Amino acid sequence: MPDDIPYCIYIHGRIVINKKFKYFIMELRNKMEEMLCRIIKTDRKLYKETGDNSTIGYAIRYMENNFNKDISLDMAANQVSMNSNYFSSLFRKKTGYSFVKYLQKLKIEKVKKLLSNPLKRNYEIAAETGFENDKYFCKVFKELTGLTPLEYREQLFRRTDMQ
């Protein structure tokens, strides 16, 4: 085989590698190390942005990225390799909210943005933000904002009409 093309072959129980292939593997390893370093730096940056480089900070980012899925306390605790009881008490201590209340607040913040679209129906927004049924969605929304989704939307459009 020519030496200017990288190759790795298996002949009679032995692996034959040329210099180009060895160089290719070394370059690949270096690139992977660089990528891993960038990932670690990005993760550290995310920790700094959330102001929390703890497991709770990681759990919050997990919740932010998966708020529209059915997330349970056990799932979040599992993500950070903690006992769910300990995770729950630590979460409340760090955030001031129970896990469920924090997740509800997170979802409602996303809902508020979606309500600005007049073409979206409440049940569509509820489904998009991870609420299994729209009645529960309306109940949680009113509990956290003091308004129903319809009242919030009307208030939102009244403000934009006045401007």
Secondary structure as GFF3:
##gff-version 3
##sequence-region A 1 163
A	DSSP	beta_strand	8	11	.	.	.	ID=ss1
A	DSSP	beta_strand	14	17	.	.	.	ID=ss2
A	DSSP	alpha_helix	19	50	.	.	.	ID=ss3
A	DSSP	alpha_helix	55	66	.	.	.	ID=ss4
A	DSSP	alpha_helix	73	79	.	.	.	ID=ss5
A	DSSP	alpha_helix	84	95	.	.	.	ID=ss6
A	DSSP	alpha_helix	99	114	.	.	.	ID=ss7
A	DSSP	alpha_helix	122	128	.	.	.	ID=ss8
A	DSSP	alpha_helix	134	145	.	.	.	ID=ss9
A	DSSP	alpha_helix	149	162	.	.	.	ID=ss10
###
